[in-house]
């Protein structure tokens, strides 16, 4: 099964209405965690391809991990503020098969950390998902707004539970511990597009959390990067 996992909450429902039509035709099922909802909206409930889950607590972005895929499922992690190109899934799968799916995870938005991370300085090179990348490149961390992995390479919810707002770091740590490499795939500029926020007082995770990364999160980053590896020894392929 090709499946998409995402999480949302009520103030972003209009964004969800824009985003879902871009990913639904490309996958077999969408598993949607509806944080802070009292009931499933009718327009979602009536779509047979969407399995909506209302959790008993606000999982925030960890909600992408509330359902457990089969080991051989192909899982796409997506966000409610991104519009996906009609060839997004097909193209990602093609590149993944060329490199090999078993011991690898793939995505668009990726980061490689500089050696200074060992001293606690958060310096990194970011491959932004909206921008062109000429070669598929190995990275330390992928973002779960545009990421793909086999079901067996999806971290269990129990591992992710306390990582709200830094799921990308926690997931990268888990992948490192499993010996799974991460790749930011080649693409043209604008292949994925951002959806403008509709809720009032919108603040991104970057603004509220990442740009002032807490010490405990930096320590997690240090656990999967080191002086010998940070921004060194990472490969690019055609």
Secondary structure, DSSP 8 states (H G I E B T S, - for coil): -EEEEEEEEGGGHHHHHHHHHHHHTTSSEEEEEEET-SS--HHHHT-TTEEEE--SS--GGGGGGSS---TT-EEEEE-TTEEE-TTHHHHHHHHHHHH-STTEEEESSEEEE-GGGGGT---EEEE-TTS-BSSEEEESEE-TTEEEEEGGGS--HHHHTT-TT-HHHHHHHHHHHHT-EEEE--B-TTSEEE----STT---HHHHTGGG--HHHHHHHHHH--TTTTTSS--EE-
